[in-house]
Amino acid sequence: MADNQSLLKRKDAATPRGVGVMAPFFAERALNSELWDVEGRRYIDFAGGIAVLNTGHCHPKVVAAVQAQLQKFTHTCYQVVPYASYIELAERINALTPGSHAKKTAFFSSGAEAVENAIKIARFATGRSGVIAFSGAFHGRTMMGMALTGKVLPYKAGFGPFPAETYHAPFPNELHGVSSQDSLDALQQLFKSSVDPKRVAAIILEPVQGEGGFYVAPKDFMQQLRALCDQHGILLIADEVQTCFARTGTMFAMEHYGVVPDLMTMAKSMAGGFTLSAVCGKAEIMDAPNPGGLGGTYAGNPLAVAASLAVLDVIEEEKLLERSNRLGDKLKEALNGLKASMPHIAEVRGLGAMIAMELNKPGTDEPDADYTKRVQQKALEKGLILLTCGVYANVIRFLMPLTIQDEVLAEGLAILQAAMQEAQ
């Protein structure tokens, strides 16, 4: 079997540098919250494949569901020959998402695909073309996804021009001096200087920004944004690609706000590592595009659909909503407990188990990206996989499986503390 060093050389020779890779080792196997590389070294996974593994690596019920589907068929293209499991999953998501109105759900493959289709649906339903997103947002690497994304490096630099009639307003962020009212005022300024609100099809936002730094949208802001959309006939799209399926302590982050979006996108943890995404929304809006206007050859793949149905069962049977909240409480307690000895910690925040730690230069408001990177590297050397994020690259985000064993969580947090101390 090849070792890590030889595989690194082969990777560099065979794959483009634009596909950035964090770890200098290669996975051989994984189970729940642990991963082993090709040389047999064990790692604790606090990244979860970037929020994809809320139910852990290789959950036995997910594996069994996929194995059972493998014995039946792997692909027909739902648009050619449909299958009942697609309908069952749509029914379950329609019932689980916020709001008591009639809903419909369409399935796709990636989060970016879901975002693209949500914009398509919104434009068709409203007959309008303008779209507003927020600073720090991440909505994907497709051309429309990049247009909506509010972070230039590394996602947008060198790839333009992007689709027209996309606009950005500042996302409310108390730590960085942006209030809810500041964001709402900026939207009003956009309506005065850049785009007639009657031309805006949708406003899209992440309830908790993912790549942007795990900043949580304030409740008052979300409620006033809903009112603003209603005032101007604009659709509100909640991008729940990273927040969906129990990460924030509820099935969907929008449940924290008492606000019902017109459309929702979801992906990542909805299928336990299999490629699946969805757009769910008000039935009349989802029905607006003509037959053939939505779809995709691999959209709603039967293996991924089987995995997603199993994920929903696991979340219910193992009470992962409650587990998410308990895990988040443990994380916040542990991280806040480090503040006295770790002056770099500027803030610990999040909903449920979607927790982040922002790191600044001690005694200042200046982001410390270098320290953040050192912590990540030291942790990796000690066997802990961490992810960074944020516009200033100074945020560590925690996305371990919700099924992580208590003793593995404690071990990972001990490694984190040692890494932070060594990186100072």
N, C-alpha and C positions, 0 to 999 in steps of 0.2 A: 504493500500500500504506500502511496506517495506521502511524503511528509509535508509540513506546512511550508517550508522554505522552497521546495521544488514546485509546489502548487502556486506559490506567489509568483515565481518566475513564469510559469505557464500562463497564469492570469494576465500578467503584464504584457505578455507577447500576444495573447489571443483576444483580449477584451479591451474596449476603449477606456481611457482614463476619465471620460465624462461620467461613467458609472462609478461614483466614488464609493469606496469600501472602507469601513472603519477598522474592522478587526484584522490583524495579521495572521489569523489562523482560520481553519476550515472545519465546518461542522461535520461530524460523523453520525451522531445520534443525539436525541433529546427526549426528555420526559418531564412533564409538568413545568417546573421552574428551573430545571437544570439542563445543561448542554455539555457534550463532550466533543473535543476536536479529534482530528484524524490521528493525533499522537497520544490520545487517551487522557488529555488533561480536562478536568472538570471546571465548568464555569456556572456561576449563578446568574440567571437571566433577569435583569431588571428593565429590559427593553421590550420584551414580548414581541419581537419582530416589528417594532414601531406600532404598538397598540393593537396587534392582530390576534394575540393569544390570550385573551381574557380567560379562556377555559384551559389554558396551559398547552404545552407541547403534547401532542399525541394522546389527547384524552381518550380513554378506551371506548366511550360511547360514540364519540365522533368517528374514530377509526372503524368501529363496527358498522356504523351507518354507511360509511363510504364503501367498505368492503361488500356490504350487501348490495348496494347500488351497482358496483362493478360487475356483479354476477348477472345483472339485468341488461343494462346498456350504459354506455359512457357519453353518448352524444346523438342527438337527432336534429339539432337546431330547433328550439321551441317554436320558431316562426314557420317551420315546415311541418313537423309532427310534434304537437304539444304533449305534455305529460302532467299527471295529476299532482305530483309533488310541488311543481311550480305554483299551482293554484293554492294548495294547502299553505305554503309558506307565505304567499301574498295575503291570504285570509288572516293568518296569525299576526303578521306585521300590521295589517289594517286595524286589528283589534287592540294591539299593544301601543301604537303611536298616540300622542296626545290628541284629544278632541273626540266628540261623539258624532261628528258629521260623517256622511258617507265618504269612504276613501277607496283609492285604488293604488296598486303598487306594480311597478315594472322593474325587472331585474337586468343588471348589466354586469360587467366584469371588474372594473376598477373604480376607485373613488373619483378619479378625474373624469371617467366616463359618466358617472352619476351626475357630477356637477355640470358637465356639458349638456346632458339631456335635461336637467332641471332648467337650465337657461333656455334651451330650445322650447320646452313646454311653456315656460313663462312668456316667452316672446310670442308664441303662437296663440296662447290663450288671451293675451292682452292686446295683441296687434301693435305692441310697442317694441322698441329696440334697445333702449338704454338700460344699463345695469350698474348698480352701485355696490362696491365692496369696501373693505376697511384696511387701514394700514396694519402691517404685521400678519395679515391673513395668509393662509396657504390653501389653495384650492386645486392644485394639481400641476402637472408638467406638460399638458397639452397646450395648444395656443390660447384657447379661451381660459383654461386653468391658469396659465401664466399671466394673462391679462388681468384676471381677477386677483391674483396673488399680490400682496402688499409688501413684498420683500425682494429686492433686486438680486443680491448675491446669495446663493449661487444660481438661483432659479431663472432669472430673467435676462441677466447680462449676456448680450451678444445674440439673442434669439429673436429680437423684434424685426419688423413692426408687428404689433399685436392687434387683435380684433378691435374695431372702433367702438365708440360709445360705451366704454367702461370707465368708471369714475371711482375715486377713493376718498373716504373720509377718515379722520383719525379715530381709532378704536379707543373707547374709554379705558384709562389706565391710571389709577390714582397714584401708584408708585412713581410714575413718570409725569405726573402733573396734568393729566388729561381727565377732566370730569365728564360725567354723563352729559351735562349741559353743553360742554365744549363740543362734544361729538354731534349733538343735536343741532347746535348752532352752525357747525361746519356743513351739515346736510342742507340746512336752509340757505347757506351761502352758495352751495353747489346749485341749488334750484334758481338762485338769482344770477349766477355768473356763468354757469357751464351747461346746464341741461334743464329744460322745462320738465317739471315733475310729471306732466301729462305724456312725456315721451319715455318715462322710466317704467320698464316692465317689472323689475324686481330689485330688491335689496337682499343681498346674501351675506350671511355672517356665521361664524362658528360661535356657539354659545360659550365655549371655552376654546380660546385659540390654541391650536396644537403646535405647529412649527413656530408660531409667533411668540411662544413663551408661557403657555398655560395661563394666560390672563383670562379671568372669568368676567363675562359681561355682567354689569350690575343689573339687578332686577328692575329698578326704576327705568333704566335705559331701555331694556327689552320691552317693557310695557309701553313706554312712550314711542318706541320705534314701531310697534304694532299699530298704535293710534295714528302715527304719521302715514304709514302705509295705507291704512283704511281711508284716511282723509283724501289721499290722492289716487286711490285705485291701484296702488302698487302691490305686487305680491311679495310676501316675506318668505325667504328661503332659509331654512336652518340647515347648515352644513354640519351634519353629525357623523361625518366619516370617521373621525377619531374618538368621538365621545359616546358612540352608540353601544348598545348591548351591555349595559351594567357598569361601565367604567366609572361613571360619576355617582354611583350609588342609587341611580334610577335607571330604567331601561334606556331612556333618552334624556339628555341634559335639559331639554326644553321643559321637562316636567318640574324643574326647580323654579320655573318662572310664572307658571299659571298663564302662559301665553301659547296660543296655538298657531303654528306657522301654516302657510298655504301649501308649501312643499317642503319635504325633508330629503336630504341625501344621507346615505349610510353605506358603510363598507367595512374594512378592517376586521374587527372581531366578530362580525356576523356569521362567519363560516369556519372558524377555528383554523385558519391558515389557508383555506381554499379560496380561489379567486371569485368573489361575488360582491356585488354592490346593488344598490336599489335607489329608486326614487319613489317616495310615497307622498300622496297629496290628496286634496279635495277631488272627489270623483269627477266633477264637471271640468276642472282644470286639467286633470290627467287625461280626460277623454277628448281634449281639444285637438291635438294633432291628428291628421288623417292616418288611416291604416297604412302601414309601411314607413311612416315617418319616424318611428321609434324601433329600436331593436339592436341586433348585433349577432353575428354568427355564433359566438360563444356565450352570449348573454343568458344568464340563468342556467348555467351548465348543471346537468342533473347530479353530478357528484358533489358540487358545491352546495346545491340546494339540499341534498341529503345531509350534508355536514351542518348546514344552518339549522335545519329542523332539530338535529341532535343537540346543537349548541343551546337552542331555546329550552329544550328539555333539561339540560344540565343546569342552566341558570335557575330554573324553577326548582328542580329536585335538590340541588345543593345549596339553595338559598344564597346565591351569589350577590344579590342586591344588598342583603344584610352584611355579607362578608366584605363587599366593597367598602361599605361605610366603616366597618370595624378596622379594616386594613388601612383606610385613609386616616382614621384617628390615631392608629399606632404610628404611622409614618410621620404625621404632623407632630405628635408628642416627641418622637425620637429626634426629628430634625430641629424643632424648636429648643430641645434640650441641649443641642450642640452650640447654640448661639453664644453662650457665655465664653466658650473656649475657641470658637471659630468666628472671629470678627468679620470674615468675608460675607457671612450670611445676611443679606439685606431683607429677604422676605421668604416665608414659606406659605404657599397658597394652593388652592384647588378645591374641587368638589369630589366627594367620594374618594376613590383611590386614584383619581387623576391629579396627582400632586407634583408640584415643582418647587425648586429652591433656587432663588436668584442670588447671584454672587457679585458683590461689588468690592472695589478696593477699600480696605478697612477705614472707617471714619469718613467716607465720602459717598457721593451718589454716582461715582464713576464706575461703569460696568467693568468687570475684570475677566475678560475672555481668556486671557493667558492662564490665570489660576484655574478657571473652569476646565480648560483643556488638560491641565496637569492632573487635576483630580480624576478626570475620566481615564487618563492614561495610567495613573498609579493604580486605580481600581482594577483596570483590565489586567495589569501585570499580576494583581493579587487574586484574579479569578472572578471578578464582578463586571458584568456588562452594563454600562450606563449610556444614556443618550443625552446629548446637549441640544439646546434649541434657543430661540429668542433672536430678535432683530440684532442684538449686540453679542450673540453667541455666549452669553454669560448665565445661562439657565440650565440646570440639570433637572430632567423630567423623569418621573418614576412610573413605569408601565409594566411592572412585574405581573404575571398571571394572578388573577383573583383567587386562584386555587393554590397559591404558593403555601408550602408547609410553614408553620410558625417557626420551626427551628432553622429553616433555610432563610427565612426573612431576617431573623436575628443575626445569622451568620453574615448575610449580605450587608446589613446595617453596620456591623462591626468592621467589615472591610472598608465600607464607605468612610467611617470615622478615621480609620488609620490612613486612608488615602488622602483625606483632607488635611490631616496633621502633617503628613510628609510633604504635601504640595505647598504648604505655607512658606 
